[in-house]
Amino acid sequence: MAGGLPPHRPPRLDDDDVLTVDELVSWLRLSESTVLRLLSERAIPARKVGHQWRIRRGRVRDWLDGRE
């Protein structure tokens, strides 16, 4: 790279990525209240760390595909 920035690459989406509620809302294109309801009902597989939800991308993908 002669004096320039490297080309922009979109972030790699890995099944081990851990998402926040905001990231999950954006990815699923659902409202925050719907996502929070699904999380609290344990419909979406996730863990609560302190007062915050953490969601593994691969588990949500499996859930969407009916494998979870």
N, C-alpha and C positions, 0 to 999 in steps of 0.2 A: 504494500500500500504506500505509494509515494505521496506522503504529505496529506492524505485524505483519511476520512473516517471509513471504517469497514462498512460494507453494504448492510442495510437494515434487514434483519431476519425476524420473522414473527417468532414469538416464544414457542418453544417445544411443548406440546401438550402431552403430559405423561400421566399414565393411570395412577402413579404414586403421588401426584401433585395433591396438596392439601388446600382446599378452597375455604374461603370465608363465606358467610351468608351473602354478602354483596356480590362476590364473584359467582356464586351459584345462581343468584337472581338473574344476573346478566347472561350467564350461560344458558339457563333454561328458559329465559324470557318469560318469567312469571313475576308476579308482584311479590314484594318482600313479605307481606302478610300471608300469602299462600305458602311460600317456602317455609316460613316460621311455623305455620300450622302443620305442614307435612313433617317437619323435623320434630315438633313436639309430640305428634302422634306416632313417631317412629316409623312413618311410611318411607322416608328417605333415610338410608343407613348413614349414621353420623355419630360423632362423640361430642360431648360438651366438655370443654376445658375451661374451668372456672365458670364464668358466665357467658362464654362465647362458644358457638358451634364451630366445629372443624369437620370438613367433609372431604373424603378421599374421592378424587375424580373417577377412578376405576370402579369403585363401589356404586357410584351414582350411574355410571354407564351401564353396569350390570343390572341395576334396578330398572333403568329405562328399557333395557332389552328383555326384562322379565326374568332375569336369572338370579335376582337377589330375593 
